[in-house]
């Protein structure tokens, strides 16, 4: 599909959304499963600093940009990512109260992203990291909202939060890439090299954080071994969480790739309509696939 012939959805910053994160959310909120829950919990710990890194890397090229549309996209991207950081900080406050070393995790990520990577690589490379990470989060978002079984048995509030985050990732999925290609004039080597770094570091840090979480949770070594074995099968088995994303992941490596070769998912319009009609992000997230698919809608 030619991205030039598509009309991407507008990037809409949605602020002051209430997901009820101060409520009685179960510790293992995803169907009582420690691995599934802690996988998404670990993702959340990475978002506040990660979103700020993405904003910084895109804004590095703002002064080189003269196109009003691109400038507005950068502004809206910044506002959306800022809101993601705010909401996931509230999410992470729950984890801190459970004994998870959130402050230490954030400090370590701050050091890696801002103290090492931004200090020792080019601005084009850090923007490449941003575009690569945005591609991975966008294809993960596609998967989460189009496969209701992923969040089957989840707490309404957390599921709705991830659906909201996913929809906005789709809206702005091309911003960093377009700046990388059209403003930074990135080489193909820079694009692929930065993607390879993200591909290595992303699962490494997610799994490292999950390891810490399971230890804090008090699971024995044998219990942790069983949790990891079952959980990794859920992630990587045929038809598991990751395998349907493989084709879209590798499409990024094509020289002709553009994020809008894939449109937003079919459920985007439904979610947007319900949110506009009700103003309730929890209701929108949980009615997305209808009451039969979302058992708790």
Order of alpha helices (4+ residues) and beta strands (2+ residues): alpha-alpha-alpha-alpha-alpha-alpha-alpha-alpha-alpha-alpha-alpha
